[in-house]
Amino acid sequence: MNLHIINTGQFKLDGGAMFGVVPKAIWNKTNPSDEYNMCTWAMRCLLIEDGNKLILIDNGIGDKQDENFFRHFYMHGDYSLEGSLKNVEFSFDDITDVFLTHLHFDHCGGGTKWKNSYQEFAETVFPNATYWSNNDHWKWATEPNPREKASFLMENLLPMQESGQLKMIDPNEESPFDQFDLLYVDGHTDKMMIPHIKYKDKTIVFAADLLPSTGHIPLPYVMSYDTRPLLTLKEKANFLHKATEEQYIIFFEHDSVNECCTLKMTEKGPRLDRTFALDEIL
């Protein structure tokens, strides 16, 4: 098995929204904001190459939305989904599976594109891939609550279904992938899926929005975007303790500086041990 980082770009989100009730004087030390209180975040995806399988976990924000949309998120950097795939000598056509941790626009927007300049109909970007979600989360995303409605964009979602490429994972059954097991969490959004990748003698966890960055390791550091923050606290506590005990390698999708980390137990609970690049363990 080979693992490849697929960087799809950087964007900015409000620091207060990203850290919830934690005061700026505290979170700003680890995630410095600009003059508008905006912090930079990565959209770092992961490609699993294993035999005849090329499994892409999440795919970034894409480029379908208009200038008004992107103005709110300050897209920047030299990375793109297509360019990062080319850097590891693959193309859109090569991807066999697109696994989506959840369907917020910054995790699945790169999976579809407009068919023409009129922007009336969208189609899938990966013509030969199966797109994977689960029934509970799909229903949650396509019948959105008012709080999350702006994060679930139908042009990102419906083409996966209309193309016949969408498949659903049953949370009550084992993972359909030999390469990873799944943890289901409901605090951030309903039935987000967290892959636990079996790599040699290690477990690499694609943390998605359960743990956006090293700055979110302390338990109270919970995003305002989470629909059930108290449940996030419980899920996060369970995950952090298990990750510490079993020495998981945590892979960050959104940390703009750190790709991976391990944890250690302290008198204050699980805390950051060390950070490192993914290629240091490959």
N, C-alpha and C positions, 0 to 999 in steps of 0.2 A: 504494500500500500504506500502511495505517495500523497502528501498533503501540500497544497499550494494556496498561499494567500491571494485572494482576489480583491484588491482595493478598488472601490467604485467611486471614490470621491470623498470630500469632506463638506460638512455643513455646520451651521450654527443654530443653537437653541438657547433659550433663556436659561441662565444659570439657576435662577430661583425655581423655575419649573422642574429642572433636572434634579434638584436636591430637596424639594418639598419644604419641610419645617426647619431645616438646618439653616442657620444664619449665614449670610454671605461672608461675613468676616472669617468663618470657619472653612466653608467649601472653596472659597476663592484661593486658599493656599495651595490646594492640589489641582484645581481646575480654573486657572485665572480667566477672568472675563475681560471683554473689551469695554469701551466707554458706554456701550449700549446694554451692558449686562449680559452679553451673549458669549457663550463658550463654544469652542471648536470641538466637533465630534467626528469620528471616523465612521465610515460605512464599510467595514472590513469583513468580507465574506470568505468562505472557505470552500475549496474544491478538493474532493476526495477522488483520487485516481486508484482504482482497484480492479485489476483484470480488465474486463470489457465494460466496466462501470465508470462513468464520470459524473459524480454527484455534486451539484453546486448547492451549498447551504446559504440561503438568502441571496438577493441580487441587487440590493441598493435601491436608490430612489428613481432611477431612470431619467428620461429627458422629455416626457410627453407634456408636462404641464407648461402653462404659459409664464411669461415674464413676471406677472403679478404674483403668481404662486411662489416662484423661486426667489423673488425679492425678499420674502419673509425668512428664507433659510440660508441666504448668503453662501450659495454653493461656491466652492473654491478648490484649488489644487489641480494637479496634472493627471490624476488617476481617472480612469473610466472602466466600466465593465468590459467592454470590447477590448480595450488596450491591455488590460491586465490579463485577460484570457490569451491574447496574442503573445504576451511576454512569456507565458508558459507553453506556448506552441499549440494552443487549442483555439477553436472557433465556436460560435453559437451552435453550429450544426453538430458538433461533437458531443455536446452535453446529453447524457442519457436520463438524468433525473434532476429536477429542481425541487429541493426540499425547503419548505417555507416555515420558519419557526412560528411566525404569525403574519397577519396580513396588513399591518400598518404600512403606509406608503413608502417609508424609508427602508423597508425590508423586502418588498415585493415589486416595487415600481419598475425595476429594470427588466422584468419578465415579459412585458408587453410593449408594443409600439403602435403608433398610428399607421393605418394602411396607406393613407394619402395625405396630402397637404390640407385637406378640408377638416381633418381631425374629427370625423364623424364616427369612424369605426376603428377599433383597435384589434390587433392580432398578436399572437405569441411570438416572442423573440427566439425561442429555442424550438425549432420545428420538430425535432426528433426526441424531445424529452417528455417524460411524465412529470407533471406538476403534482406535488403532494401537500395536502392539508388534512384537516379532520372535520367531521360533520358538525360537531359542536361549535368549533371556531368559525367554520364557514357560515353557518347560520348567524352567529354573532356578528360577523363582518358584513354580510349582505342584508341583514335587517338591523342596522346599527342603532345604538342608543344615542341620544343627543350629545352626550359627553365625548364620544369617540367618532362621531359621524364624519368629521373633517379628516380623520386619519384613514378611513376606509373609502377608497376611490373606486367606483365601479369600473372605470376603464382599466384599472389594474387587475380586477378580479374576474369579471364576466368572460373575457376572451379565453381564459384558461378552461372554463367550463364549456363554452360554446365550441371550442376546437376539439373537444372530446379528449383532451390531454390530462384533465384533472382526475386524480384518484384520491380517495379518502383513507386515512389510517384509522383503525379502530383502537381507541385507548385501552380497551379491555383485552386486546390481544398483544402478542409480542411485536416488536418492531419488524417491519417488513424488510429491513436492511440488515445484512450481515455485518456491516461496518460499524453500526452504532445502536445503542439502546436509547430509550427516550424517557425523559422526566416531563410530566405534565404539570403546569402551574397555572393558577387562575387569578393571581393578584394583579398582575399588570393588565392582562386582558384574558378573556375566557379561553382556556385550553391552549396556552402557548406551549410549544414543544421545545425541549432543551436536549439536543443530542449529546450523548456521552460516547465518544469515539474510542474504540478499542485499538490502540496503536502500540504494537509490540507489547511491552509489559506495563504500559501506562494507560491512564484514562485522561483524555483531553475533552474538556467540557466546553462546548460552544455556548457561551453564557447568554447571548442575545440580550433581552431587556430585563432578565432577572438580576443581572449584575452588569450594568453598562460600562463601568470603569473601575479602576483601583480606588478611586475616590468614593465609591459607593459601598466599600466593604463594611464599614461600621454599620451596625444594624439599623439605627434610626434614619440613615441616609436613603430615603425612598422617594422616587419621583412623584411629582404632582400628577403626572400623566396616568399613574396606576389607578385602575378603577376600584380596587379593593385594597387600600394601603395596609390595613391591619392584617389581611391575609398575606400580603407580600412579606410583612415582618415575620410571620410564622414560617412561610415557605423559605424565605431567605435564611432564617436561623437554622432550619433543618439542613439546608444545602451547605451553608458555610461550615457547620460542624462536621458533616460527612466529608466535604472536600478537604478539610484539615486532617481528619483522621486517616483518610485514604490517599492523601497527597495527590489529589487531582491537579492536573494542569488546567488552569482556567484560561480560555481563549476569549479575548475581548473583541466584540464587534464594534463598539463605539468609543473606546479609549483612544484618543488621538495620538498618544505617545507610546503606550505599552501594549504589546501584542499578547503577552502571556504573563501569568504569575502563579506562584504557589502561596499557600497560607501557613501560618503557624498559630499555635494556641498561646494566648497571653492571659494575664489576670483580668483583662477586659474582654476576653473572648477571642474569636478568630480575628487575626490581623494579617496584613500583608507581610509575606516572608521575603520573596525576591521576585523581580521582574526580568523578563528575557524575551528575545525574539523567538518565533516558532522554529526557525532554522537551526537554533542552538540545540534542539532536541531531536531533529530529524536525522 
